[in-house]
Amino acid sequence: MNFNADVLKGQWTEVKGNFKQKWSKLTDNDIGDFEGNFDTLKGKLQQLYGFSKEKASSEIDELLAKFKTTGEEAKHDATDAANRKVDSAKAKVDQANTKLNS
């Protein structure tokens, strides 16, 4: 699994809700036991749903892809917002310098 652990931690409540929604047989204890160990989750999905290891991995990857994309988009949006603020500040400095030199 190529998933950023920080993204998972930051969106854990939503991730848990999606786990429970997609795999309704998972209990709160199952999710608590998971604690970021994908092998534990794969094993539980195999046990509860009869998935193969490959199918369990595929199901998990598919669900987590949504959160990875969301995390990357949020990072990109934050960077864009910071760049806009810097550009705005530079413009204000330029205007102030123009007034001082007039």
KAJO-V241145 format. One record per residue. N is the residue number from 1. PHI is phi in radians with two decimals (999 if undefined). PSI is psi as a letter, one per 40 degrees, with the letter a starting at -180 (none if undefined). OMEGA is omega as a letter, one per 20 degrees, with the letter a starting at -180 (999 if undefined). Layout:
# KAJO-V241145
N/PHI/PSI/OMEGA
N/PHI/PSI/OMEGA
This chain:
# KAJO-V241145
1/999/h/r
2/-1.82/g/a
3/-2.15/h/a
4/-1.25/h/a
5/-1.07/d/r
6/-1.12/d/r
7/-1.12/d/r
8/-1.05/d/r
9/-1.10/d/a
10/-1.17/d/a
11/-2.09/f/a
12/-0.99/d/a
13/-1.05/d/r
14/-1.18/d/r
15/-1.07/d/r
16/-1.01/d/r
17/-1.07/d/r
18/-1.20/d/r
19/-1.03/d/a
20/-1.17/d/r
21/-1.22/d/a
22/-1.29/d/a
23/-2.11/g/a
24/-1.12/e/r
25/-1.33/e/r
26/-1.25/h/r
27/-1.63/i/r
28/-1.05/d/r
29/-1.12/d/r
30/-1.03/d/a
31/-1.20/d/r
32/-1.13/d/r
33/-1.18/d/a
34/-1.04/d/r
35/0.70/f/r
36/1.49/e/r
37/-1.58/h/a
38/-1.18/d/r
39/-1.14/d/r
40/-1.12/d/r
41/-1.13/d/r
42/-1.02/d/r
43/-1.06/d/a
44/-1.16/d/r
45/-1.16/d/r
46/-1.09/d/a
47/-1.17/d/a
48/-1.39/d/a
49/-2.02/e/a
50/1.26/f/r
51/-1.24/i/r
52/-1.30/i/r
53/-1.03/d/a
54/-1.13/d/r
55/-1.14/d/r
56/-1.08/d/r
57/-1.08/d/a
58/-1.10/d/r
59/-1.07/d/a
60/-1.14/d/r
61/-1.01/d/a
62/-1.08/d/a
63/-1.19/d/a
64/-1.28/d/r
65/-1.00/d/r
66/-1.06/d/a
67/-1.33/d/r
68/-1.10/d/r
69/-1.08/d/a
70/-1.05/d/r
71/-1.13/d/r
72/-1.16/d/r
73/-1.13/d/r
74/-1.12/d/r
75/-1.10/d/r
76/-1.09/d/r
77/-1.08/d/r
78/-1.15/d/r
79/-1.11/d/r
80/-1.07/d/a
81/-1.10/d/r
82/-1.12/d/r
83/-1.10/d/r
84/-1.12/d/r
85/-1.15/d/r
86/-1.10/d/r
87/-1.08/d/r
88/-1.12/d/r
89/-1.12/d/r
90/-1.08/d/r
91/-1.10/d/r
92/-1.14/d/r
93/-1.12/d/r
94/-1.06/d/r
95/-1.12/d/r
96/-1.13/d/r
97/-1.13/d/r
98/-1.11/d/r
99/-1.13/d/r
100/-1.17/d/a
101/-1.51/e/a
102/-1.51/none/999
